Amino acid sequence: MITRAEQVQDLTTIKEAVQQFVGNTPIFSSRMLTSGIRRVGCASGDRQGLITQPVGAFCGVGNPESFFEHLRREGHQLVFTRAFADHHQYKPSDFDALVEDAVVRGARSLITTAKDAIKLTSFNFGIPCYVLEIQILIDEEERLVEIIRNAISNAASGN
């Protein structure tokens, strides 16, 4: 599975290179898509229409630049980005500094990942803070499911 296929310009060349290593094994790809955007602490979301631009983006994930690039591809004006360590436990002082830096750089709202938003529900925001919700789209998903079902069926029958 080649993940984050939306980040490359020439997926075919990558698939061909991988195919040399895996032989006849099927190669699939997946993409990260925005499924919604909601305010931190709110259950339901809307697409980009509700976010006031420009935005400051922050996260504590393993690949923060991927998150920032996703936002740029979606058309968000990022005037400020801040990457924290993966699994960062936010303290009030972290968030106060984050909001202050974002406002100084002209951000009118903040956006973060769903993983980070879980840790932010107790914070008081000086500017609107939103959560980017994503979903994974697997190219040729039906074919992948069929291969998995066949493998399970063969394993169950002892083949």
Contacts in CASP RR format, 6 or more apart in sequence:
PFRMAT RR
TARGET T0000
AUTHOR 0000-0000-0000
METHOD contacts of the structure
MODEL  1
MITRAEQVQDLTTIKEAVQQFVGNTPIFSSRMLTSGIRRVGCASGDRQGL
ITQPVGAFCGVGNPESFFEHLRREGHQLVFTRAFADHHQYKPSDFDALVE
DAVVRGARSLITTAKDAIKLTSFNFGIPCYVLEIQILIDEEERLVEIIRN
AISNAASGN
1 27 0 8 1.000
1 28 0 8 1.000
1 29 0 8 1.000
1 30 0 8 1.000
1 138 0 8 1.000
2 11 0 8 1.000
2 14 0 8 1.000
2 15 0 8 1.000
2 18 0 8 1.000
2 27 0 8 1.000
2 28 0 8 1.000
2 29 0 8 1.000
2 30 0 8 1.000
3 29 0 8 1.000
3 30 0 8 1.000
3 136 0 8 1.000
4 30 0 8 1.000
4 31 0 8 1.000
4 32 0 8 1.000
4 66 0 8 1.000
5 11 0 8 1.000
5 29 0 8 1.000
5 30 0 8 1.000
5 31 0 8 1.000
5 139 0 8 1.000
6 31 0 8 1.000
6 32 0 8 1.000
6 33 0 8 1.000
6 73 0 8 1.000
7 66 0 8 1.000
7 69 0 8 1.000
8 14 0 8 1.000
11 29 0 8 1.000
15 27 0 8 1.000
15 29 0 8 1.000
18 27 0 8 1.000
19 27 0 8 1.000
26 143 0 8 1.000
26 144 0 8 1.000
26 147 0 8 1.000
28 138 0 8 1.000
28 139 0 8 1.000
28 140 0 8 1.000
28 143 0 8 1.000
28 144 0 8 1.000
29 138 0 8 1.000
29 139 0 8 1.000
30 136 0 8 1.000
30 137 0 8 1.000
30 138 0 8 1.000
30 139 0 8 1.000
31 136 0 8 1.000
31 137 0 8 1.000
31 139 0 8 1.000
32 66 0 8 1.000
32 70 0 8 1.000
32 134 0 8 1.000
32 135 0 8 1.000
32 136 0 8 1.000
32 137 0 8 1.000
33 134 0 8 1.000
33 135 0 8 1.000
33 136 0 8 1.000
33 137 0 8 1.000
34 47 0 8 1.000
34 48 0 8 1.000
34 70 0 8 1.000
34 74 0 8 1.000
34 132 0 8 1.000
34 133 0 8 1.000
34 134 0 8 1.000
35 133 0 8 1.000
35 134 0 8 1.000
35 135 0 8 1.000
36 45 0 8 1.000
36 46 0 8 1.000
36 47 0 8 1.000
36 132 0 8 1.000
36 133 0 8 1.000
37 45 0 8 1.000
37 46 0 8 1.000
37 47 0 8 1.000
37 48 0 8 1.000
37 49 0 8 1.000
37 50 0 8 1.000
37 51 0 8 1.000
37 111 0 8 1.000
37 130 0 8 1.000
37 131 0 8 1.000
37 132 0 8 1.000
37 133 0 8 1.000
38 44 0 8 1.000
38 45 0 8 1.000
38 46 0 8 1.000
38 130 0 8 1.000
38 131 0 8 1.000
38 133 0 8 1.000
39 45 0 8 1.000
39 50 0 8 1.000
39 128 0 8 1.000
39 129 0 8 1.000
39 130 0 8 1.000
39 131 0 8 1.000
40 112 0 8 1.000
40 117 0 8 1.000
40 120 0 8 1.000
40 121 0 8 1.000
40 123 0 8 1.000
40 125 0 8 1.000
40 129 0 8 1.000
40 130 0 8 1.000
40 131 0 8 1.000
41 117 0 8 1.000
41 121 0 8 1.000
45 133 0 8 1.000
48 74 0 8 1.000
48 75 0 8 1.000
48 76 0 8 1.000
50 130 0 8 1.000
51 76 0 8 1.000
51 109 0 8 1.000
51 111 0 8 1.000
51 128 0 8 1.000
51 130 0 8 1.000
52 108 0 8 1.000
52 109 0 8 1.000
52 128 0 8 1.000
53 76 0 8 1.000
53 77 0 8 1.000
53 108 0 8 1.000
53 109 0 8 1.000
54 76 0 8 1.000
54 77 0 8 1.000
54 78 0 8 1.000
54 79 0 8 1.000
54 106 0 8 1.000
54 107 0 8 1.000
54 108 0 8 1.000
55 71 0 8 1.000
55 76 0 8 1.000
55 77 0 8 1.000
55 78 0 8 1.000
55 79 0 8 1.000
55 80 0 8 1.000
55 107 0 8 1.000
55 108 0 8 1.000
55 109 0 8 1.000
55 110 0 8 1.000
55 111 0 8 1.000
55 130 0 8 1.000
56 78 0 8 1.000
56 79 0 8 1.000
56 80 0 8 1.000
56 81 0 8 1.000
56 82 0 8 1.000
56 102 0 8 1.000
56 105 0 8 1.000
56 107 0 8 1.000
56 109 0 8 1.000
56 110 0 8 1.000
56 111 0 8 1.000
57 67 0 8 1.000
57 68 0 8 1.000
57 71 0 8 1.000
57 76 0 8 1.000
57 78 0 8 1.000
57 80 0 8 1.000
57 81 0 8 1.000
57 82 0 8 1.000
57 110 0 8 1.000
57 111 0 8 1.000
57 112 0 8 1.000
58 81 0 8 1.000
58 82 0 8 1.000
58 83 0 8 1.000
58 84 0 8 1.000
58 98 0 8 1.000
58 110 0 8 1.000
58 111 0 8 1.000
58 112 0 8 1.000
58 116 0 8 1.000
59 67 0 8 1.000
59 83 0 8 1.000
59 84 0 8 1.000
59 112 0 8 1.000
59 113 0 8 1.000
59 115 0 8 1.000
59 116 0 8 1.000
60 83 0 8 1.000
60 84 0 8 1.000
60 85 0 8 1.000
60 86 0 8 1.000
60 87 0 8 1.000
60 88 0 8 1.000
60 113 0 8 1.000
60 115 0 8 1.000
60 116 0 8 1.000
61 67 0 8 1.000
61 86 0 8 1.000
61 113 0 8 1.000
61 115 0 8 1.000
61 116 0 8 1.000
62 86 0 8 1.000
64 81 0 8 1.000
64 83 0 8 1.000
64 84 0 8 1.000
65 83 0 8 1.000
67 113 0 8 1.000
67 132 0 8 1.000
68 78 0 8 1.000
68 81 0 8 1.000
70 132 0 8 1.000
70 134 0 8 1.000
71 78 0 8 1.000
71 111 0 8 1.000
71 132 0 8 1.000
72 78 0 8 1.000
76 111 0 8 1.000
79 102 0 8 1.000
79 105 0 8 1.000
79 106 0 8 1.000
79 107 0 8 1.000
80 101 0 8 1.000
80 102 0 8 1.000
80 105 0 8 1.000
80 106 0 8 1.000
80 107 0 8 1.000
82 98 0 8 1.000
82 101 0 8 1.000
84 90 0 8 1.000
84 94 0 8 1.000
88 94 0 8 1.000
88 116 0 8 1.000
88 119 0 8 1.000
89 119 0 8 1.000
90 116 0 8 1.000
90 119 0 8 1.000
90 120 0 8 1.000
90 123 0 8 1.000
92 123 0 8 1.000
95 120 0 8 1.000
95 123 0 8 1.000
98 110 0 8 1.000
99 110 0 8 1.000
99 125 0 8 1.000
99 126 0 8 1.000
99 127 0 8 1.000
102 110 0 8 1.000
102 127 0 8 1.000
103 127 0 8 1.000
107 127 0 8 1.000
108 127 0 8 1.000
108 128 0 8 1.000
109 127 0 8 1.000
109 128 0 8 1.000
109 129 0 8 1.000
109 130 0 8 1.000
110 125 0 8 1.000
110 127 0 8 1.000
110 128 0 8 1.000
110 129 0 8 1.000
110 130 0 8 1.000
111 129 0 8 1.000
111 130 0 8 1.000
111 131 0 8 1.000
111 132 0 8 1.000
112 120 0 8 1.000
112 129 0 8 1.000
112 130 0 8 1.000
112 131 0 8 1.000
112 132 0 8 1.000
113 131 0 8 1.000
113 132 0 8 1.000
114 131 0 8 1.000
114 132 0 8 1.000
114 133 0 8 1.000
114 134 0 8 1.000
117 131 0 8 1.000
120 129 0 8 1.000
138 144 0 8 1.000
END
